[in-house]
Amino acid sequence: MSLSENLMKPTTMLYRNFLAMETEELIRSQPVDGAVLLGGCDKTLPALLMGTISAGVPAIVVPAGPMLRGNWRGEVLGSGTDSWKYWDEKRAGNITEDDWHEIEGGIARSFGTCMTMGTAATMMSIIEALGFTLPGASSIPAADSGHARMATASGRRIVEMIREDQTPERIVSEASLDNAIVAHAALGGSTNAIIHLVAIARRAGIPLMIDRFDEISRRVPVIANVRPSGSLLMEDFFYAGGMRAFLNRLAPYLDLSCPTVSGQTLGDNVAGARVYHDDVIRPLDNPVSPPGGTVVLRGNIAPDGAVMKASATEPHLLRHRGPVLAFESYDELAATVDREDLDVTPDHVLVLKNAGPQGGPGMPEWGMLPIPLKLVKHGVRDMVRISDARMSGTSYGACILHVAPEAFIGGPLAFVQTGDVIEVNVAERRLHLDVSDEELLRRREAWKPRQPRLARGYGAIFTHHVTQANEGCDFDILGPGPELAEPEIH
């Protein structure tokens, strides 16, 4: 099935597990000896890999590749990241409607995925670090002739992999997952990748916890100077040496002995690769930002954790204490945020509830809450925002996401009220609601559960079986289990 990121409602994340199920069942029910996984945008690659791991046949990933750099009046544009940036400028009255149409016309110059370090580029890159693509495949621009040559080589290689019985279980391990997490940290990658990699690991029977991302991020600097954590784009990353050069530079943090679909180790794949532009792929001693680019926060409103891309946040907001402005739904937020009489200051903490796996439903990318219009007009471009939603990998700012458990099922986020005070301390990984335990208990007792959003068909399956963000949002019925017999043909 197609998961079109900009068209599907309410969100492609609702259907990631559907595609994973389709992939697994297609492979199992057909005489398929191996699979070439063609994907690019955010949910396709993790879904394809999840399903194929469960099916257990050899598989190789052919990533779609990023589109070429955008352009507007001599400025380089990056899809997603610059869309958010210039939309705020339009809201503030700093650019015109005509300007906006020109930006739209220049921001996507070719086929391919977003050319920032959004979820698409992040997933393509960390899947290469995990070992499922040919060397360097993830960073080739979609329109580059090298992309077609890589696809041809992948087709040849999958035949050899079938003969060698190189199944996913021979590639996915705790060590290879750590390699993917190291790459994620050094890329300043999308927060969505945390959910996807947890789900991929659990399909392989490895109970990956979100704290592992924080542990690795604490020691790995961000060295990819790619938006939104940096200033350049994936085309620049490719010209600088691409993923092979990037992983070679990261070698001190990697287990280079891990096997890959190439038939060689990760170390063999990256050996001899050179970085040609040190400003794009930075030396380890001159990073874009220090270790801690991705963090996991905990506290009384996120006992199972929340995530934040600290490398794409205004530094002064990494430690913050402010009053809450809470919204029960995205509709309420959208109807309120542009009101000129909204009682809000830059110190406020915006809180969106009921946007998680069940609340959205499907955990939409609503986490980069819009800055209230009255503040945008006064030059405010970042403030602390907290939700149980996700955000696009192209997004940025002091957005605390994936709060678990979600508000819709009675997680503590449900009990946050306008006027409360929240403290954020990234250095201490702390997210605290300044309300007594007794008051939180009183609010819990007064809380009334909501009716499920989806009551029939696939939606009912989703409602009854989806796990929380910290568990990968996969279905509890799709984890490792007893081996299934080969289907009989009658």
N, C-alpha and C positions, 0 to 999 in steps of 0.2 A: 504494500500500500504506500501511497505518497504521504509524506508528512511535510507539507509546505509551510514553512515557518511564518510567513507573512500573511497567510490566508486562512489557516485552520482555526476553528473556534471551539472551545474557548482558548485552547492552547495545545500545541503538539505534544506537550508532556503528558497529557491525558491519554495519548495513543502510543506512547513509546512502548509500553508493555504489549499492546495489541500487535505492533510490528514485530516485537521479539517473539511473541507466540506464533505469528504467521510464519516467520523465518524458521523456527524450530519445526513446526508441523509440515511446512513445505519440504524441508530437507528429509524428514523422517518418512513422509508418505510417498515420496518420489524416489526413483533409483538414482540418487545423488551420491557420488563418492567424495566430492569435495566442493567447496563453495568459494567463489570470488565475490567479495562483499563490496558493492558499489554504493558509496554514501558520502555525504559531506556535511550538510547542515545538522544542527545541534543534536537532534534525537535519533537520526538515522543510524549513524555509526555505532553508538552504544546499543541500540536495539538490535541491529544486525549481529553484533558480536555476542550479546547476551543470548540470543536465540541459537546461534551456531555453537557456542560453548555447551549449551544444554543438549544440542543434537549430537555433538561429539565427533563431527567429521573435520578433516583438514580444511583450513580456511585461510585466505589471504585478503587483506584489505587494499582496495584501490581507492584512495581518497580523491574527492572531486577537485580539490585545490582551490586556493583563494583567487578572487578576481583581481584585475589590475587596479592600480591606484586611481582614485578619482581626482577630479580637478575642477576648480571654480575660481575664475579670475586670478589665475596664477598660484593659487593655494592648493596644496595637496589635500584631498579629502579621504577620510576613512569611513566606510559605511558603518552605520550604527552609532559609533562614538561621536562623529561630527553631526549626525542627525540630531542627537540629544542636545549637543552644544548649540547648534544654530536654531533649533526650535525654541530654546530659551531666549535667544537673541531676538527672534521674531515676536515671542510673547512680550518681551520688554520694549518692543518698538524700535529696536536698533537696526533691524533689516526689514525690507518690505516683502509683500507677497510675491512680487516679481523676482526679488532676490531669492526667495525660498524656492520658487519654481526652477530657477537656474541651478540651484544647489541640487535639487532632486534630479535634474537632467544630467548633472556631471558626476554624481556620487557613485554610480555603478556603470563602469565603462565596458565591462565584458561579462561573460558568463563566469560562474564560480561562486564560492562562498564569500562571506564578509572578509575583507582583507586586513581587518584589525585582529588582535588576539582575542576575538570573541569565542563563543563556545565551539563553533565549527573548527577554527584553526587550532584551538586548544585540544579538542578531541583528536583531530588528525595527528597532531604532534605527539600527544602522550600515547596514542596507540602505536606510533612508531617506536617510542621508547619502551613500550610494553613488549614489542617484538613482532607485531602483526603486519608490518609493511616491508617492502624492499627498502634498502638504505636510501635515505633522502627523499622518499616518495611524498612525504606529507607536506613539504613546503613548495613543491613545484606549482607555479601559477597555472590555473585551469587552462588558460589560453596559450601556454608555452608549448612548443613542439616536443619538449622533453616529457611532457605529461603523457602523450600518446605512446612514446617509446617505453615509458615506465609501465603503462597498461599492458602493452604487448609482452614485456618481460614477466609481468605478474601472471599472465595467462600461461606462459611456458612453465613458470615455477610451480603453479598449483598442481600440474600434472606430476611433476617430480615429487611434490609433497605427498600426494596420494600414494605413490609407489613406496615412499618412505614411511607411510602411516604417521605423518607428523601432525598429530591431533592437537587441539588447543590445550589439553591438559599437560602436554609436554612443554608448553610455552608459558602459561600463566602459573606463577608461583609467588610466594611472599617477596622474593627478591626482585622479580620482574615488576611486580606492583609497586615496590619501593622505587624502582627506576622511573616508573611513570609519575609517581608523586614528586620525585626530585625534579623531573622535567617540568611538571606543573608549577612547582614553586619558583623555579628559575625563569619560567616564561611570564610570570605574573598572570597565570591563566585564569580562565573563567571559573567562578564559584560553582557553576552548574556541573563542572567535571567531577566535583566531589561526590555528588549524588550518583552520577553515572559510573564512576570507577568503583564505588562501594557495591553497586548492583552487579557490575561485571565480576568483581571478586567473589561475591557470594554465589553467583552462578557456578563458579569453579570450586565452591566449597571452602573458600577462604574468608573467615569472618573479619573483614577489614572494618576498622572503626574510624570515625572521622577525626579522632584525636591524633591518628598517625599523620594526617596532613599537617597538623599544627606542629608536631614533633619535628618533622622533616623541614618544614618552613622555617623553624627557629634557627636552623644552621645553614640554609641554602639562600644565597642572595638572588635578587632578580637581575638577570644579566641580558635579557632580551629587551631591547629598546623599541618596543612595539606598543602602540596604543591599545587600551587606555592607560596601562601602567607606564608606558614610555611615550615617545613622540613620533615613531616611524611606523611602517606598515609591512605586511608580509612579503610584498614584492622586494622591499629592501632587505628583509631577512634572507630571502632566497639568494639575492645577489651577494650577500655577505658570506655565503657558504652554506646556508640552509641548516636543516636539522642535523646532518652528519657533523658539521663543524660545531654546532651548538652542543651536541652530546659529547663530542671529543673534548671540548673545553670544560664540560661538567664532569669529566672522567673521575676526578678524585671523590666524587659523591656517588658514583654508580657501581653496580655489580656488573662488570663487563663480561663475565662468564655466562650470562644468561643466554639461552638459545633463542633464535628468531626464525621467522619463516624463510629467511634467505638460505637456511641450512648452515649458517655460520653463527658465531656468537655476536652479541652486541658490540664487543670490543673489536672483532674483525670488521664489522660493518662500518665503524667510524674511524678505524685506523688510518692515519695520514691525512684526514680531512683538515683543511685550513680555514681560518677566519680571515676574510679579505677586508672587512670594514669593522674596526674595533669599536666604533661608535654605535653600531647596530647590534652586534653580539659582543657584549662588553667583557673585558678580562675579569676574572673573579675578584681581583683587588680594586676594581673600579666599577662597581655595579650601578645599575639604574637606581636601585634602592637596596637597603641592607636586608639581612635575613628578617623574616617575619612578614613577607608580602601577603600571605594568606594566613588568617588566624581563626581559631575556634574559641568562641566566648561561652562562658557558662554563668549561671546565676539563678535567682529565684523565679525569673520568668522564662528561662531557657535551661531547665535541668538536664535535658538531653542534648544541649548544645545549639549554637547558632554560628554562622560563618560570616566573614567579612574580608573584603579585598583591601587590606590596609595600604597597599602600594598605590592604590588609585583614590586615596582619601586625602583631603586637606589636612596637613599635619596637626593643626591646632584642634581638630576634632577627635584625635585619637585618645584624648582624655577630656571628658565632657560631663557636665551635670546640668540638667535643665528640666523645665516643666513639660509635661506631656500634652500633646494634642492628638487625641485618639479618634480613629474612624472604624466603624463596625464593618464596613464593606468598601470595595473599590468604587461602587456607585456613589456612596456617600462622599468619599474623597473627591471624586470627579465633579460632583455637584457643588462642592464647597471651596476647593482650593483656589479658584480665581476670584472669589469675593473680595472686594476692596475693603470691606469692614471686618474681615476675618481677624480675630484676636490672636495674633501670632507674631513672634519675634525670631531673629536668627538663632537665639538660644533654645528655642523650643525643640523637643524631640517628637517628630511625627511618628505615629504608630498606626499601622494598618493590620487589622485582624481578619480572620476568616478568608485567607488567601492561600491556604496550604493544600496538601494533596486532596483532602475531602472538601475543604472550604471553598476552593476556587470555582469549580472543582478542577483537579489536575495540577494545582500549584503553578498558576500563570506567572509570567515575568512582569509582575507589578511592583517588585521590590525597590526600584529606583523611583520612589514616590516623587511626583513633581514638586518643585519648590513653589510655595504660594506666590501668586502673581504679584502681590504688593511688595514682597521681598525681592523677587526677580527684578522689578523695576528700580530697586535701590541697589542693584549690583550683587545681591547674594546668589551664589552659585553652588553652595554646598551647605548641608546641615545634617544632623544625625537623623536617620530614618530607620525604623525597625519594623519587620514584618515576618510572617511565616510564609511569604512568597519567595520566588526566585527573582533574579534579574538577568537580563541579557548579558552575555559575556562582553558585549561592547559597551556596557554601562559603566558608570564610575561614581565616586562619591562615598560619603560616610554612610553606607547602606549596610545594615545588619540584617541578615537573611536567614531563611531556613529554620526559624525558631521552632524548636521541638520540645514537647509535643505541640501541635498546632492548636489554635484557638477553637476551631470548629468542634473538636472532640473534647474540649474542656481543659486544654493546656493552660498554664498560668497566664499566658498572654491574653486570654479571654477576659481576665479580671482587671486589666490595666484601664484606668479611667483618665479622662482629661483632667488636668490639675495635679495629678501625681508627679513625682519627681523620679527621673531615671538617671543613673550614673553609669558611664561607660569608661572603662580603663583598659585600653588594649594591651598595654605593657603587662598588666596583671591578668589579662584574659577574663576580665570581670564585666558582667552585665547585670546590674542590680536595680530592682524597683524598690524605692524607699517607702515601703508600706509594711506594717507589722505582719507577722505570721497570723495573728488573730484576725486582723482585718481581711487578709487574703482568704482565710477560712470562711469568714462571714460572707464574702463575695462569692466564693465557690458554692456555698449552700444555697445562695439566692439565684445562682445561674441555672438557666433552663436549656437542656440539650436541644439542638436544632434538628429538623428533619433532614434525612440524607438528600443531597442535591440530585442524585441519579438513582432512579428506582427500577429501571428495566434494562434488559439486554446487556451489552458490554458495560454500560454504566453501573449496573447493579453488581456485576463481577468486580469492577474497580472499587466500588464503595465497600464491599465486604472483604476484599483481600489486599488492598494497597497498604504498604507499610509507610512509616513516617520518613521524613527527609534524612535523618541520621542513619536510617537502615536502607537507603537507596531507592525508596519509593517503588520497589518491585512488588510483585504479588507474593504473598506468603506461600502460595501453592506452587511456585515456580522455582524454588530453591532446589539444591541437590536432593535426590531421593533414590529409591530403588531403581536399578537399571531397567529400562523398558525393553521388552522383547521386540525384535524386528517385526514390523507389520507383515502379516501373511497376505499373499495375493491369491485371489479366487476368481 
